[in-house]
Amino acid sequence: MRPAPRTPAPGAELPPLEIPITRTLIVAGAIASRDYQDVHHDPELARCKGAPDVFMNILTTNGLVGRYITDHFGPAAVLRGVAIRLGAPNYPGDTMVLTGRIEQVDGDTATVRVAGDNALGRHVTGTVTVTLPADAPADAPADAPADPPADPPAEAPTDPAAASRADPHGPEAAS
């Protein structure tokens, strides 16, 4: 059972979130947001345009900022506004650390100041306005223990022949 809801207090800090910046994250984020600019997926063309490698697009950063907020406040939190500004690029092999501070609370709505830093400096700054669910703690991580799922997970077949039919790669593939 979750603890009783608490109102977030202005000035409260959110725990940091470290996000490894991988080439896959950069390319997948660009594709998912339909940003086909070559600097987000082609290292050679990115270098021709003056960058040392591909770099993250703003829409991927925007999504990661949103994830940071909903990871903290829970999946029932509703993002009402996300306003960000980019700085130093996110390149593969780096880590971005997102941090946040609750700036204002008005009823069930909070404004959070967010920053994300990497080895080059400040990658992103901005504010997020979020409406908080009434039944979840506002200042505890969303991964706090919840009620168990209604349906238990399906059991794996104990017959090796059945297992190999269920998994086309055979039982050896699971190891």
Secondary structure in CASP SS format (residue, H / E / C, confidence):
PFRMAT SS
TARGET T0000
AUTHOR 0000-0000-0000
METHOD secondary structure of the structure
MODEL  1
M C 1.00
R C 1.00
P C 1.00
A C 1.00
P C 1.00
R C 1.00
T C 1.00
P C 1.00
A C 1.00
P C 1.00
G C 1.00
A C 1.00
E E 1.00
L E 1.00
P E 1.00
P E 1.00
L E 1.00
E E 1.00
I E 1.00
P E 1.00
I C 1.00
T C 1.00
R H 1.00
T H 1.00
L H 1.00
I H 1.00
V H 1.00
A H 1.00
G H 1.00
A H 1.00
I H 1.00
A H 1.00
S C 1.00
R C 1.00
D C 1.00
Y C 1.00
Q C 1.00
D H 1.00
V H 1.00
H H 1.00
H C 1.00
D C 1.00
P H 1.00
E H 1.00
L H 1.00
A H 1.00
R H 1.00
C H 1.00
K C 1.00
G C 1.00
A C 1.00
P C 1.00
D C 1.00
V C 1.00
F C 1.00
M C 1.00
N C 1.00
I H 1.00
L H 1.00
T H 1.00
T H 1.00
N H 1.00
G H 1.00
L H 1.00
V H 1.00
G H 1.00
R H 1.00
Y H 1.00
I H 1.00
T H 1.00
D H 1.00
H H 1.00
F H 1.00
G C 1.00
P C 1.00
A C 1.00
A C 1.00
V E 1.00
L E 1.00
R E 1.00
G E 1.00
V E 1.00
A E 1.00
I E 1.00
R E 1.00
L E 1.00
G C 1.00
A C 1.00
P C 1.00
N C 1.00
Y C 1.00
P C 1.00
G C 1.00
D C 1.00
T E 1.00
M E 1.00
V E 1.00
L E 1.00
T E 1.00
G E 1.00
R E 1.00
I E 1.00
E E 1.00
Q E 1.00
V E 1.00
D E 1.00
G C 1.00
D C 1.00
T E 1.00
A E 1.00
T E 1.00
V E 1.00
R E 1.00
V E 1.00
A E 1.00
G E 1.00
D E 1.00
N E 1.00
A C 1.00
L C 1.00
G E 1.00
R E 1.00
H E 1.00
V E 1.00
T E 1.00
G E 1.00
T E 1.00
V E 1.00
T E 1.00
V E 1.00
T E 1.00
L C 1.00
P C 1.00
A C 1.00
D C 1.00
A C 1.00
P C 1.00
A C 1.00
D C 1.00
A C 1.00
P C 1.00
A C 1.00
D C 1.00
A C 1.00
P C 1.00
A C 1.00
D C 1.00
P C 1.00
P C 1.00
A C 1.00
D C 1.00
P C 1.00
P C 1.00
A C 1.00
E C 1.00
A C 1.00
P C 1.00
T C 1.00
D C 1.00
P H 1.00
A H 1.00
A H 1.00
A H 1.00
S H 1.00
R H 1.00
A H 1.00
D C 1.00
P C 1.00
H C 1.00
G C 1.00
P H 1.00
E H 1.00
A H 1.00
A H 1.00
S C 1.00
END
